[in-house]
Amino acid sequence: MLERYGHGGDLHTAEETFGRAADSFLDFSSNMNPLGPPPSVKKTLAEYAELIDRYPDPAVRGLRKKLAHHHGIDEQSIMIGNGAAELIDLVVRSLNPRVTALAIPCFDEYGDAVRKIGGSIYEIALSADNRFMLDPEAVGSAIEASAASLYMLGSPNNPTGQLVDPRLIMALLGSGAYVVVDEAFMDFVPDEERYSLVREAAMNDRLFVIRSMTKFYSIPGIRLGYIIGVPKSLSGLRRLQVPWSVNSLAQMIGEAVLEEREFARLTHSWLAEERPWLVRQLNRLGFEVNDGVTNYLLLRIPRELRISASMLQLAMGKEGVLIRDASRFPGLDHTYIRVAVKRRTQNEALVETFKRCLFEVTE
């Protein structure tokens, strides 16, 4: 099982499983931007050698100031964390909900954070027939039946890639509950201003928005994310956060990549071309593609083949191509996998490897 630690992109486990070097794999199990890291990252790494003997800024003032300008909000409404995972854990610990509602399937760490505090989970089941989209009927039923004091939603959702209509989130806030929206992949959405709730979170004391900087800028080795909320609400999280949670290199890289406007433009241009191309190729192979708005695709294996995600993952891994067994996400069965969208030559290699492995597994 490649998802031994609950995530894709685990090249160490892949090395142990398949007996080949980490750099020999094409990794479609991790959703990093294939255009990155941007040029400023290497420049920052070189400069950092002269600064490593200094403590990081415990208030992360430089990065918060740049993010505040980027989003048009007050810097007191921003808190930086050691990746989105830390912030998910902190916000759940701070709010300490008795019942949390999750739209299933979703990122595992939402449920993990709730279970760590002994909370209960109410599942809002998303339907494949509705492309796993959250709709008004599901929201209304959850408000009526769940008794949830917290709703945690991904927008775009992982692994489905679907956005949540901001009006539905406002309806949940109208019920009196807290809402945490994970916008880790929102940077990939060209018209994110239509869907992001960053500015609303800076004004609403029951709304939090979490953002990640690692996916879009392809810097997962630097754990870096941030959460937006009203200053009073964030103070509860800060009391729980360990000192110097965000190291100085992460802070410097975060400041540098925010200046990469051309990199952002190229990323949106690449994704607008490559995602539709890959969807077409996968459809031709018989996959049911849940085509969202992000740099990854949720696929259902052709039903007539009667093979499982774990079987296909093993066959692909032996060929040097890693895919995500999506049955590990709550609410999905053994027929689902998830793949990243990469550059054309890499995507072509994925398609060709699928052709070989789908045939071999069913022999």
Long-range contacts (C-beta under 8 A, 24 or more apart in sequence): 1-310, 1-325, 2-29, 2-313, 2-317, 2-322, 2-324, 2-325, 3-324, 3-325, 3-328, 6-108, 6-109, 6-112, 6-328, 8-322, 8-324, 8-338, 9-220, 14-317, 14-322, 17-317, 18-317, 18-318, 18-320, 20-320, 24-320, 25-317, 25-320, 25-321, 25-322, 26-320, 26-321, 26-322, 26-342, 26-346, 26-349, 26-350, 27-322, 27-340, 28-321, 28-322, 28-323, 28-324, 28-339, 28-340, 28-342, 28-346, 28-350, 29-322, 29-323, 29-324, 29-338, 29-339, 29-340, 30-220, 30-322, 30-340, 31-158, 31-185, 31-215, 31-294, 31-295, 31-296, 31-340, 32-214, 32-215, 32-218, 32-220, 32-340, 33-188, 33-215, 33-216, 33-217, 33-218, 33-267, 33-295, 34-218, 34-270, 34-340, 34-341, 34-342, 34-343, 34-346, 35-218, 35-263, 35-266, 35-267, 35-270, 35-343, 36-216, 36-217, 36-218, 36-219, 36-263, 36-267, 37-217, 37-218, 37-219, 37-257, 38-217, 38-257, 38-260, 38-263, 39-260, 39-263, 40-253, 40-256, 40-257, 40-259, 40-260, 41-217, 41-219, 41-253, 41-256, 41-257, 43-256, 44-249, 44-252, 44-253, 44-256, 45-249, 45-253, 47-252, 48-248, 48-249, 48-252, 51-248, 51-252, 52-248, 52-249, 54-248, 55-244, 55-248, 56-244, 56-246, 56-247, 56-248, 56-251, 57-248, 57-251, 58-243, 58-244, 60-246, 60-251, 62-251, 62-255, 63-226, 63-251, 63-254, 63-255, 64-226, 66-254, 66-255, 66-258, 67-226, 67-254, 67-258, 70-258, 71-198, 71-199, 71-202, 71-228, 72-199, 73-198, 73-199, 73-202, 73-228, 74-202, 74-231, 76-231, 76-234, 77-201, 77-202, 77-228, 77-229, 77-230, 77-231, 77-234, 78-226, 78-227, 78-228, 78-234, 79-226, 79-227, 79-229, 79-234, 79-237, 79-238, 79-241, 80-224, 80-225, 80-226, 80-245, 80-246, 80-251, 80-254, 81-224, 81-225, 81-226, 81-227, 81-241, 81-245, 81-246, 82-223, 82-224, 82-225, 82-245, 82-246, 82-250, 83-212, 83-214, 83-223, 83-224, 83-225, 84-182, 84-184, 84-210, 84-211, 84-212, 84-214, 84-225, 85-109, 85-223, 85-225, 86-223, 86-225, 86-241, 86-245, 87-210, 87-225, 87-226, 87-227, 87-237, 88-113, 88-152, 88-180, 88-182, 88-210, 89-113, 89-116, 90-227, 90-237, 90-240, 90-241, 91-180, 91-208, 91-210, 91-227, 91-237, 92-116, 92-117, 92-119, 92-150, 92-152, 92-180, 93-117, 93-240, 94-236, 94-237, 94-239, 94-240, 95-149, 95-150, 95-178, 95-236, 97-148, 97-149, 97-150, 97-178, 98-149, 99-146, 99-147, 99-148, 99-149, 99-150, 100-148, 100-149, 100-150, 100-151, 100-152, 101-142, 101-146, 101-148, 101-150, 101-151, 101-152, 101-177, 102-151, 102-152, 102-153, 102-330, 103-134, 103-138, 103-153, 103-154, 103-157, 103-164, 104-330, 104-331, 105-132, 105-157, 105-159, 105-160, 105-326, 105-329, 105-330, 105-331, 105-332, 106-152, 106-153, 106-154, 106-157, 106-158, 106-329, 106-330, 106-331, 107-154, 107-157, 107-158, 107-159, 107-182, 107-329, 108-328, 108-329, 108-330, 110-152, 110-154, 110-182, 111-330, 114-152, 122-146, 122-147, 122-148, 123-330, 123-331, 125-331, 126-160, 126-331, 128-290, 128-300, 131-160, 131-162, 131-290, 132-157, 132-160, 132-162, 132-290, 132-298, 133-160, 133-162, 134-162, 134-164, 134-165, 134-168, 135-168, 136-168, 136-171, 139-168, 139-171, 139-172, 140-171, 142-172, 143-171, 143-172, 143-175, 143-177, 148-177, 149-177, 149-178, 150-177, 150-178, 150-179, 150-180, 151-177, 151-178, 151-179, 151-180, 152-179, 152-180, 152-182, 153-179, 153-180, 153-181, 153-182, 154-181, 154-182, 154-184, 155-181, 155-182, 155-183, 155-186, 155-195, 155-197, 156-183, 156-185, 156-186, 156-188, 156-189, 156-292, 156-293, 156-294, 157-292, 158-182, 158-184, 158-185, 158-296, 159-296, 159-298, 159-324, 159-326, 159-329, 159-332, 159-336, 159-338, 160-290, 160-292, 160-298, 161-185, 161-290, 161-291, 161-292, 161-293, 161-294, 161-296, 161-297, 161-298, 162-290, 162-292, 162-293, 163-189, 163-195, 163-292, 163-293, 164-195, 166-194, 166-195, 166-197, 166-200, 169-197, 169-207, 170-200, 173-204, 173-206, 173-207, 176-206, 177-206, 178-206, 178-207, 178-208, 179-206, 179-207, 179-208, 180-208, 180-209, 180-210, 181-207, 181-208, 181-209, 181-210, 182-210, 183-209, 183-210, 183-211, 184-210, 184-211, 184-212, 184-215, 184-225, 185-212, 185-215, 185-216, 185-294, 185-295, 186-211, 187-211, 187-215, 187-216, 187-264, 188-215, 188-216, 188-267, 188-268, 188-271, 188-293, 188-294, 188-295, 189-293, 189-294, 190-268, 190-272, 198-228, 201-228, 201-229, 201-230, 202-228, 202-229, 202-230, 203-230, 204-230, 205-229, 205-230, 205-232, 205-233, 208-233, 213-254, 213-257, 215-295, 216-264, 216-267, 217-253, 217-257, 217-260, 217-263, 219-253, 219-257, 222-249, 222-250, 222-253, 223-250, 224-250, 224-253, 224-254, 270-343, 271-295, 271-341, 274-341, 274-342, 274-343, 274-344, 274-347, 275-341, 277-344, 277-347, 278-341, 278-347, 278-350, 278-351, 281-347, 281-351, 282-351, 282-354, 285-351, 285-354, 285-355, 285-358, 286-358, 295-340, 295-341, 296-338, 296-339, 296-340, 296-341, 297-338, 297-339, 297-341, 298-326, 298-336, 298-337, 298-338, 299-326, 299-336, 299-337, 299-338, 299-339, 300-335, 300-336, 301-335, 301-336, 301-337, 302-358, 303-335, 305-358, 305-361, 305-362, 306-362, 307-358, 307-361, 307-362, 308-334, 308-335, 309-334, 309-335, 309-336, 309-337, 310-334, 311-361, 312-337, 312-357, 312-358, 312-361, 313-337, 315-357, 315-360, 315-361, 316-353, 316-354, 316-357, 319-353, 319-356, 319-357, 320-353, 321-349, 321-350, 321-353
